[in-house]
Amino acid sequence: NLIGKPVIVKLKWGMEYKGYPVSIDSFMNLQLANIEEYNEGQFIVNLEEILIR
């Protein structure tokens, strides 16, 4: 179970999110908390919570 453990999610267009899963459903929708957003390896912003569909 990955809930509450640090993960890195890499999207096919270069975005990368480092954070902690809050929920994951059977369709692979991810809700992450305490996120660091990166684009092609460069830090962009800290985010409180996001949903990746």
Secondary structure, 3 states (H helix, E strand, C coil): CCCCCCEEEECCCCEEEEEEEEEECCCCCEEEEEEEEEECCEEEEEEEEEEEC
